Amino acid sequence: MKSKKGNMGIAIIAAIFVFIVGISMVNIFMPEVTSFREDMDCGNAEEISDATKLVCLVGGISIPMWIITITSIALGGIIIRIAIK
């Protein structure tokens, strides 16, 4: 039977690992999002259609959503380790 302190340490180390790997993936995604926005001409809001504006919005929000997802997974791992004995 492990102590709760040991579980917490392992959870924190695992969460830090997941967070670092997830945030380092942002460097891989960022150039792709930038080229996507340039190819879709997202900077020219007056001349693109409403559907293209929506696609630009979804493409632009992908990086913040990735960061929120990674943070949620890391924090969820810590909370699960605390809740389960």
Biopython code that builds the backbone (N, CA, C, O; Angstrom):
import numpy as np
from Bio.PDB.StructureBuilder import StructureBuilder

atoms = [
    (1, "MET", "N", (0.846, -1.180, 0.000)),
    (1, "MET", "CA", (0.000, 0.000, 0.000)),
    (1, "MET", "C", (0.893, 1.245, 0.000)),
    (1, "MET", "O", (1.682, 1.460, 0.920)),
    (2, "LYS", "N", (0.753, 2.044, -1.030)),
    (2, "LYS", "CA", (1.537, 3.270, -1.136)),
    (2, "LYS", "C", (0.897, 4.371, -0.309)),
    (2, "LYS", "O", (-0.314, 4.398, -0.090)),
    (3, "SER", "N", (1.734, 5.258, 0.132)),
    (3, "SER", "CA", (1.203, 6.402, 0.868)),
    (3, "SER", "C", (0.612, 7.398, -0.118)),
    (3, "SER", "O", (0.940, 7.402, -1.304)),
    (4, "LYS", "N", (-0.260, 8.234, 0.403)),
    (4, "LYS", "CA", (-0.872, 9.249, -0.445)),
    (4, "LYS", "C", (0.169, 10.262, -0.899)),
    (4, "LYS", "O", (0.039, 10.846, -1.974)),
    (5, "LYS", "N", (1.192, 10.472, -0.092)),
    (5, "LYS", "CA", (2.256, 11.397, -0.451)),
    (5, "LYS", "C", (3.016, 10.890, -1.678)),
    (5, "LYS", "O", (3.381, 11.680, -2.549)),
    (6, "GLY", "N", (3.256, 9.580, -1.751)),
    (6, "GLY", "CA", (3.927, 9.001, -2.917)),
    (6, "GLY", "C", (3.099, 9.117, -4.177)),
    (6, "GLY", "O", (3.621, 9.409, -5.253)),
    (7, "ASN", "N", (1.803, 8.886, -4.039)),
    (7, "ASN", "CA", (0.904, 9.033, -5.186)),
    (7, "ASN", "C", (0.886, 10.466, -5.688)),
    (7, "ASN", "O", (0.855, 10.714, -6.893)),
    (8, "MET", "N", (0.904, 11.396, -4.762)),
    (8, "MET", "CA", (0.877, 12.808, -5.149)),
    (8, "MET", "C", (2.155, 13.192, -5.885)),
    (8, "MET", "O", (2.102, 13.941, -6.861)),
    (9, "GLY", "N", (3.287, 12.699, -5.440)),
    (9, "GLY", "CA", (4.552, 12.993, -6.112)),
    (9, "GLY", "C", (4.588, 12.443, -7.516)),
    (9, "GLY", "O", (5.016, 13.126, -8.447)),
    (10, "ILE", "N", (4.138, 11.200, -7.676)),
    (10, "ILE", "CA", (4.096, 10.590, -9.010)),
    (10, "ILE", "C", (3.122, 11.352, -9.907)),
    (10, "ILE", "O", (3.398, 11.558, -11.089)),
    (11, "ALA", "N", (1.989, 11.768, -9.354)),
    (11, "ALA", "CA", (1.003, 12.509, -10.139)),
    (11, "ALA", "C", (1.556, 13.843, -10.605)),
    (11, "ALA", "O", (1.331, 14.250, -11.744)),
    (12, "ILE", "N", (2.272, 14.518, -9.733)),
    (12, "ILE", "CA", (2.832, 15.817, -10.111)),
    (12, "ILE", "C", (3.897, 15.648, -11.188)),
    (12, "ILE", "O", (3.938, 16.421, -12.145)),
    (13, "ILE", "N", (4.758, 14.646, -11.042)),
    (13, "ILE", "CA", (5.789, 14.408, -12.048)),
    (13, "ILE", "C", (5.163, 14.047, -13.390)),
    (13, "ILE", "O", (5.594, 14.547, -14.429)),
    (14, "ALA", "N", (4.151, 13.183, -13.376)),
    (14, "ALA", "CA", (3.473, 12.801, -14.622)),
    (14, "ALA", "C", (2.770, 14.002, -15.249)),
    (14, "ALA", "O", (2.796, 14.171, -16.468)),
    (15, "ALA", "N", (2.147, 14.831, -14.423)),
    (15, "ALA", "CA", (1.449, 16.010, -14.948)),
    (15, "ALA", "C", (2.426, 17.003, -15.565)),
    (15, "ALA", "O", (2.143, 17.589, -16.610)),
    (16, "ILE", "N", (3.572, 17.192, -14.923)),
    (16, "ILE", "CA", (4.584, 18.085, -15.490)),
    (16, "ILE", "C", (5.087, 17.543, -16.822)),
    (16, "ILE", "O", (5.285, 18.310, -17.765)),
    (17, "PHE", "N", (5.297, 16.236, -16.910)),
    (17, "PHE", "CA", (5.739, 15.622, -18.163)),
    (17, "PHE", "C", (4.712, 15.830, -19.267)),
    (17, "PHE", "O", (5.062, 16.234, -20.375)),
    (18, "VAL", "N", (3.447, 15.555, -18.969)),
    (18, "VAL", "CA", (2.378, 15.728, -19.965)),
    (18, "VAL", "C", (2.291, 17.193, -20.391)),
    (18, "VAL", "O", (2.125, 17.490, -21.574)),
    (19, "PHE", "N", (2.402, 18.100, -19.432)),
    (19, "PHE", "CA", (2.310, 19.527, -19.740)),
    (19, "PHE", "C", (3.468, 19.980, -20.627)),
    (19, "PHE", "O", (3.257, 20.716, -21.591)),
    (20, "ILE", "N", (4.676, 19.550, -20.312)),
    (20, "ILE", "CA", (5.843, 19.961, -21.105)),
    (20, "ILE", "C", (5.755, 19.405, -22.524)),
    (20, "ILE", "O", (6.018, 20.124, -23.488)),
    (21, "VAL", "N", (5.392, 18.143, -22.659)),
    (21, "VAL", "CA", (5.266, 17.544, -23.995)),
    (21, "VAL", "C", (4.147, 18.232, -24.778)),
    (21, "VAL", "O", (4.307, 18.516, -25.965)),
    (22, "GLY", "N", (3.031, 18.498, -24.130)),
    (22, "GLY", "CA", (1.910, 19.153, -24.805)),
    (22, "GLY", "C", (2.223, 20.563, -25.249)),
    (22, "GLY", "O", (1.877, 20.956, -26.363)),
    (23, "ILE", "N", (2.876, 21.332, -24.388)),
    (23, "ILE", "CA", (3.213, 22.708, -24.736)),
    (23, "ILE", "C", (4.304, 22.739, -25.807)),
    (23, "ILE", "O", (4.326, 23.646, -26.638)),
    (24, "SER", "N", (5.205, 21.761, -25.795)),
    (24, "SER", "CA", (6.230, 21.732, -26.849)),
    (24, "SER", "C", (5.609, 21.415, -28.214)),
    (24, "SER", "O", (6.185, 21.756, -29.247)),
    (25, "MET", "N", (4.455, 20.773, -28.223)),
    (25, "MET", "CA", (3.759, 20.511, -29.478)),
    (25, "MET", "C", (3.220, 21.800, -30.103)),
    (25, "MET", "O", (2.981, 21.849, -31.310)),
    (26, "VAL", "N", (3.030, 22.832, -29.298)),
    (26, "VAL", "CA", (2.554, 24.115, -29.820)),
    (26, "VAL", "C", (3.548, 24.656, -30.845)),
    (26, "VAL", "O", (3.142, 25.251, -31.843)),
    (27, "ASN", "N", (4.848, 24.457, -30.608)),
    (27, "ASN", "CA", (5.858, 24.921, -31.565)),
    (27, "ASN", "C", (5.745, 24.210, -32.900)),
    (27, "ASN", "O", (6.125, 24.762, -33.933)),
    (28, "ILE", "N", (5.228, 22.998, -32.890)),
    (28, "ILE", "CA", (5.028, 22.270, -34.144)),
    (28, "ILE", "C", (3.771, 22.765, -34.857)),
    (28, "ILE", "O", (3.755, 22.869, -36.084)),
    (29, "PHE", "N", (2.721, 23.070, -34.097)),
    (29, "PHE", "CA", (1.448, 23.490, -34.689)),
    (29, "PHE", "C", (1.435, 24.944, -35.133)),
    (29, "PHE", "O", (0.720, 25.284, -36.075)),
    (30, "MET", "N", (2.192, 25.799, -34.494)),
    (30, "MET", "CA", (2.125, 27.241, -34.757)),
    (30, "MET", "C", (2.425, 27.607, -36.215)),
    (30, "MET", "O", (1.668, 28.388, -36.793)),
    (31, "PRO", "N", (3.483, 27.087, -36.835)),
    (31, "PRO", "CA", (3.700, 27.437, -38.256)),
    (31, "PRO", "C", (2.576, 26.949, -39.172)),
    (31, "PRO", "O", (2.251, 27.602, -40.163)),
    (32, "GLU", "N", (1.988, 25.811, -38.840)),
    (32, "GLU", "CA", (0.886, 25.303, -39.660)),
    (32, "GLU", "C", (-0.343, 26.205, -39.545)),
    (32, "GLU", "O", (-1.020, 26.459, -40.541)),
    (33, "VAL", "N", (-0.627, 26.680, -38.357)),
    (33, "VAL", "CA", (-1.766, 27.581, -38.172)),
    (33, "VAL", "C", (-1.501, 28.907, -38.875)),
    (33, "VAL", "O", (-2.404, 29.480, -39.485)),
    (34, "THR", "N", (-0.287, 29.386, -38.793)),
    (34, "THR", "CA", (0.062, 30.641, -39.466)),
    (34, "THR", "C", (-0.082, 30.514, -40.976)),
    (34, "THR", "O", (-0.652, 31.395, -41.619)),
    (35, "SER", "N", (0.428, 29.425, -41.549)),
    (35, "SER", "CA", (0.292, 29.249, -43.005)),
    (35, "SER", "C", (-1.166, 29.021, -43.397)),
    (35, "SER", "O", (-1.587, 29.448, -44.472)),
    (36, "PHE", "N", (-1.941, 28.357, -42.544)),
    (36, "PHE", "CA", (-3.373, 28.174, -42.803)),
    (36, "PHE", "C", (-4.076, 29.525, -42.876)),
    (36, "PHE", "O", (-4.865, 29.775, -43.787)),
    (37, "ARG", "N", (-3.783, 30.394, -41.911)),
    (37, "ARG", "CA", (-4.435, 31.706, -41.885)),
    (37, "ARG", "C", (-4.015, 32.567, -43.070)),
    (37, "ARG", "O", (-4.819, 33.342, -43.590)),
    (38, "GLU", "N", (-2.761, 32.438, -43.502)),
    (38, "GLU", "CA", (-2.307, 33.189, -44.673)),
    (38, "GLU", "C", (-2.948, 32.653, -45.947)),
    (38, "GLU", "O", (-3.358, 33.431, -46.809)),
    (39, "ASP", "N", (-3.037, 31.331, -46.075)),
    (39, "ASP", "CA", (-3.638, 30.731, -47.275)),
    (39, "ASP", "C", (-5.131, 31.027, -47.381)),
    (39, "ASP", "O", (-5.659, 31.169, -48.484)),
    (40, "MET", "N", (-5.811, 31.121, -46.243)),
    (40, "MET", "CA", (-7.250, 31.418, -46.252)),
    (40, "MET", "C", (-7.524, 32.923, -46.342)),
    (40, "MET", "O", (-8.680, 33.334, -46.440)),
    (41, "ASP", "N", (-6.469, 33.746, -46.310)),
    (41, "ASP", "CA", (-6.576, 35.198, -46.367)),
    (41, "ASP", "C", (-7.450, 35.736, -45.231)),
    (41, "ASP", "O", (-8.343, 36.557, -45.439)),
    (42, "CYS", "N", (-7.161, 35.248, -44.030)),
    (42, "CYS", "CA", (-7.955, 35.622, -42.857)),
    (42, "CYS", "C", (-7.755, 37.082, -42.439)),
    (42, "CYS", "O", (-8.596, 37.629, -41.727)),
    (43, "GLY", "N", (-6.696, 37.704, -42.852)),
    (43, "GLY", "CA", (-6.460, 39.097, -42.507)),
    (43, "GLY", "C", (-7.316, 40.063, -43.290)),
    (43, "GLY", "O", (-7.382, 41.241, -42.939)),
    (44, "ASN", "N", (-7.969, 39.608, -44.332)),
    (44, "ASN", "CA", (-8.780, 40.452, -45.206)),
    (44, "ASN", "C", (-10.256, 40.175, -44.926)),
    (44, "ASN", "O", (-10.919, 39.491, -45.706)),
    (45, "ALA", "N", (-10.766, 40.699, -43.826)),
    (45, "ALA", "CA", (-12.119, 40.365, -43.380)),
    (45, "ALA", "C", (-13.219, 40.937, -44.275)),
    (45, "ALA", "O", (-14.326, 40.400, -44.298)),
    (46, "GLU", "N", (-12.939, 42.003, -45.002)),
    (46, "GLU", "CA", (-13.994, 42.610, -45.826)),
    (46, "GLU", "C", (-14.291, 41.807, -47.086)),
    (46, "GLU", "O", (-15.419, 41.831, -47.579)),
    (47, "GLU", "N", (-13.307, 41.104, -47.611)),
    (47, "GLU", "CA", (-13.485, 40.461, -48.912)),
    (47, "GLU", "C", (-13.709, 38.954, -48.848)),
    (47, "GLU", "O", (-13.911, 38.335, -49.893)),
    (48, "ILE", "N", (-13.681, 38.343, -47.680)),
    (48, "ILE", "CA", (-13.916, 36.905, -47.606)),
    (48, "ILE", "C", (-15.353, 36.646, -47.164)),
    (48, "ILE", "O", (-15.989, 37.499, -46.545)),
    (49, "SER", "N", (-15.854, 35.455, -47.490)),
    (49, "SER", "CA", (-17.241, 35.131, -47.170)),
    (49, "SER", "C", (-17.399, 34.809, -45.688)),
    (49, "SER", "O", (-16.418, 34.665, -44.958)),
    (50, "ASP", "N", (-18.652, 34.699, -45.262)),
    (50, "ASP", "CA", (-18.926, 34.388, -43.864)),
    (50, "ASP", "C", (-18.437, 32.994, -43.496)),
    (50, "ASP", "O", (-17.955, 32.776, -42.385)),
    (51, "ALA", "N", (-18.557, 32.060, -44.414)),
    (51, "ALA", "CA", (-18.081, 30.702, -44.145)),
    (51, "ALA", "C", (-16.565, 30.676, -43.963)),
    (51, "ALA", "O", (-16.048, 29.962, -43.103)),
    (52, "THR", "N", (-15.870, 31.446, -44.762)),
    (52, "THR", "CA", (-14.415, 31.522, -44.628)),
    (52, "THR", "C", (-14.034, 32.193, -43.315)),
    (52, "THR", "O", (-13.045, 31.810, -42.689)),
    (53, "LYS", "N", (-14.799, 33.180, -42.894)),
    (53, "LYS", "CA", (-14.549, 33.815, -41.600)),
    (53, "LYS", "C", (-14.703, 32.810, -40.459)),
    (53, "LYS", "O", (-13.926, 32.824, -39.504)),
    (54, "LEU", "N", (-15.695, 31.950, -40.560)),
    (54, "LEU", "CA", (-15.907, 30.928, -39.542)),
    (54, "LEU", "C", (-14.762, 29.927, -39.521)),
    (54, "LEU", "O", (-14.302, 29.530, -38.451)),
    (55, "VAL", "N", (-14.300, 29.518, -40.697)),
    (55, "VAL", "CA", (-13.161, 28.599, -40.780)),
    (55, "VAL", "C", (-11.909, 29.264, -40.212)),
    (55, "VAL", "O", (-11.115, 28.610, -39.536)),
    (56, "CYS", "N", (-11.727, 30.544, -40.476)),
    (56, "CYS", "CA", (-10.583, 31.275, -39.918)),
    (56, "CYS", "C", (-10.672, 31.339, -38.402)),
    (56, "CYS", "O", (-9.658, 31.224, -37.714)),
    (57, "LEU", "N", (-11.867, 31.519, -37.882)),
    (57, "LEU", "CA", (-12.058, 31.564, -36.437)),
    (57, "LEU", "C", (-11.698, 30.229, -35.797)),
    (57, "LEU", "O", (-11.017, 30.193, -34.772)),
    (58, "VAL", "N", (-12.148, 29.148, -36.391)),
    (58, "VAL", "CA", (-11.841, 27.813, -35.863)),
    (58, "VAL", "C", (-10.341, 27.542, -35.951)),
    (58, "VAL", "O", (-9.753, 26.992, -35.020)),
    (59, "GLY", "N", (-9.733, 27.919, -37.045)),
    (59, "GLY", "CA", (-8.293, 27.718, -37.188)),
    (59, "GLY", "C", (-7.487, 28.562, -36.221)),
    (59, "GLY", "O", (-6.449, 28.124, -35.725)),
    (60, "GLY", "N", (-7.956, 29.762, -35.953)),
    (60, "GLY", "CA", (-7.248, 30.651, -35.046)),
    (60, "GLY", "C", (-7.374, 30.257, -33.585)),
    (60, "GLY", "O", (-6.498, 30.565, -32.778)),
    (61, "ILE", "N", (-8.450, 29.583, -33.246)),
    (61, "ILE", "CA", (-8.659, 29.214, -31.847)),
    (61, "ILE", "C", (-8.047, 27.849, -31.513)),
    (61, "ILE", "O", (-8.134, 27.398, -30.371)),
    (62, "SER", "N", (-7.440, 27.201, -32.482)),
    (62, "SER", "CA", (-6.914, 25.855, -32.248)),
    (62, "SER", "C", (-5.755, 25.838, -31.255)),
    (62, "SER", "O", (-5.667, 24.915, -30.445)),
    (63, "ILE", "N", (-4.872, 26.818, -31.289)),
    (63, "ILE", "CA", (-3.733, 26.850, -30.361)),
    (63, "ILE", "C", (-4.200, 27.089, -28.918)),
    (63, "ILE", "O", (-3.773, 26.349, -28.032)),
    (64, "PRO", "N", (-5.051, 28.082, -28.637)),
    (64, "PRO", "CA", (-5.532, 28.221, -27.259)),
    (64, "PRO", "C", (-6.299, 26.990, -26.763)),
    (64, "PRO", "O", (-6.183, 26.610, -25.597)),
    (65, "MET", "N", (-7.072, 26.378, -27.640)),
    (65, "MET", "CA", (-7.794, 25.165, -27.230)),
    (65, "MET", "C", (-6.829, 24.030, -26.929)),
    (65, "MET", "O", (-7.077, 23.244, -26.015)),
    (66, "TRP", "N", (-5.741, 23.927, -27.670)),
    (66, "TRP", "CA", (-4.733, 22.902, -27.406)),
    (66, "TRP", "C", (-4.111, 23.119, -26.025)),
    (66, "TRP", "O", (-3.926, 22.165, -25.269)),
    (67, "ILE", "N", (-3.792, 24.366, -25.700)),
    (67, "ILE", "CA", (-3.194, 24.676, -24.405)),
    (67, "ILE", "C", (-4.178, 24.373, -23.278)),
    (67, "ILE", "O", (-3.784, 23.820, -22.252)),
    (68, "ILE", "N", (-5.436, 24.722, -23.448)),
    (68, "ILE", "CA", (-6.448, 24.432, -22.432)),
    (68, "ILE", "C", (-6.630, 22.930, -22.265)),
    (68, "ILE", "O", (-6.774, 22.449, -21.141)),
    (69, "THR", "N", (-6.625, 22.185, -23.362)),
    (69, "THR", "CA", (-6.778, 20.730, -23.290)),
    (69, "THR", "C", (-5.617, 20.084, -22.555)),
    (69, "THR", "O", (-5.831, 19.227, -21.698)),
    (70, "ILE", "N", (-4.401, 20.478, -22.873)),
    (70, "ILE", "CA", (-3.221, 19.907, -22.210)),
    (70, "ILE", "C", (-3.230, 20.235, -20.723)),
    (70, "ILE", "O", (-2.930, 19.373, -19.898)),
    (71, "THR", "N", (-3.570, 21.473, -20.374)),
    (71, "THR", "CA", (-3.636, 21.855, -18.966)),
    (71, "THR", "C", (-4.710, 21.056, -18.236)),
    (71, "THR", "O", (-4.495, 20.630, -17.102)),
    (72, "SER", "N", (-5.851, 20.850, -18.864)),
    (72, "SER", "CA", (-6.926, 20.070, -18.252)),
    (72, "SER", "C", (-6.518, 18.620, -18.033)),
    (72, "SER", "O", (-6.832, 18.036, -16.996)),
    (73, "ILE", "N", (-5.826, 18.040, -18.996)),
    (73, "ILE", "CA", (-5.373, 16.656, -18.856)),
    (73, "ILE", "C", (-4.370, 16.535, -17.713)),
    (73, "ILE", "O", (-4.445, 15.599, -16.916)),
    (74, "ALA", "N", (-3.437, 17.472, -17.632)),
    (74, "ALA", "CA", (-2.429, 17.433, -16.567)),
    (74, "ALA", "C", (-3.075, 17.597, -15.189)),
    (74, "ALA", "O", (-2.766, 16.843, -14.266)),
    (75, "LEU", "N", (-3.962, 18.569, -15.049)),
    (75, "LEU", "CA", (-4.631, 18.773, -13.767)),
    (75, "LEU", "C", (-5.575, 17.622, -13.436)),
    (75, "LEU", "O", (-5.710, 17.245, -12.272)),
    (76, "GLY", "N", (-6.220, 17.070, -14.441)),
    (76, "GLY", "CA", (-7.090, 15.912, -14.221)),
    (76, "GLY", "C", (-6.315, 14.709, -13.721)),
    (76, "GLY", "O", (-6.807, 13.958, -12.878)),
    (77, "GLY", "N", (-5.108, 14.518, -14.232)),
    (77, "GLY", "CA", (-4.268, 13.423, -13.761)),
    (77, "GLY", "C", (-3.908, 13.571, -12.295)),
    (77, "GLY", "O", (-3.878, 12.585, -11.559)),
    (78, "ILE", "N", (-3.634, 14.790, -11.867)),
    (78, "ILE", "CA", (-3.325, 15.034, -10.455)),
    (78, "ILE", "C", (-4.559, 14.785, -9.586)),
    (78, "ILE", "O", (-4.466, 14.152, -8.534)),
    (79, "ILE", "N", (-5.696, 15.279, -10.025)),
    (79, "ILE", "CA", (-6.918, 15.117, -9.236)),
    (79, "ILE", "C", (-7.329, 13.652, -9.138)),
    (79, "ILE", "O", (-7.783, 13.213, -8.081)),
    (80, "ILE", "N", (-7.181, 12.895, -10.207)),
    (80, "ILE", "CA", (-7.516, 11.475, -10.178)),
    (80, "ILE", "C", (-6.600, 10.739, -9.215)),
    (80, "ILE", "O", (-7.057, 9.881, -8.460)),
    (81, "ARG", "N", (-5.311, 11.063, -9.233)),
    (81, "ARG", "CA", (-4.372, 10.409, -8.316)),
    (81, "ARG", "C", (-4.695, 10.719, -6.860)),
    (81, "ARG", "O", (-4.511, 9.871, -5.987)),
    (82, "ILE", "N", (-5.175, 11.929, -6.597)),
    (82, "ILE", "CA", (-5.535, 12.298, -5.236)),
    (82, "ILE", "C", (-6.817, 11.566, -4.807)),
    (82, "ILE", "O", (-6.924, 11.102, -3.672)),
    (83, "ALA", "N", (-7.780, 11.471, -5.720)),
    (83, "ALA", "CA", (-9.080, 10.889, -5.395)),
    (83, "ALA", "C", (-8.999, 9.373, -5.223)),
    (83, "ALA", "O", (-9.709, 8.812, -4.389)),
    (84, "ILE", "N", (-8.140, 8.699, -6.003)),
    (84, "ILE", "CA", (-8.029, 7.246, -5.940)),
    (84, "ILE", "C", (-6.911, 6.893, -4.970)),
    (84, "ILE", "O", (-5.793, 7.399, -5.072)),
    (85, "LYS", "N", (-7.231, 6.030, -4.045)),
    (85, "LYS", "CA", (-6.212, 5.621, -3.071)),
    (85, "LYS", "C", (-5.336, 4.537, -3.602)),
    (85, "LYS", "O", (-4.429, 4.080, -2.908)),
]
sb = StructureBuilder()
sb.init_structure("model")
sb.init_model(0)
sb.init_chain("A")
sb.init_seg("    ")
for serial, (resi, resn, name, xyz) in enumerate(atoms, 1):
    if name == "N":
        sb.init_residue(resn, " ", resi, " ")
    sb.init_atom(name, np.array(xyz, "f"), 0.0, 1.0, " ", f" {name:<3s}", serial, name[0])
structure = sb.get_structure()
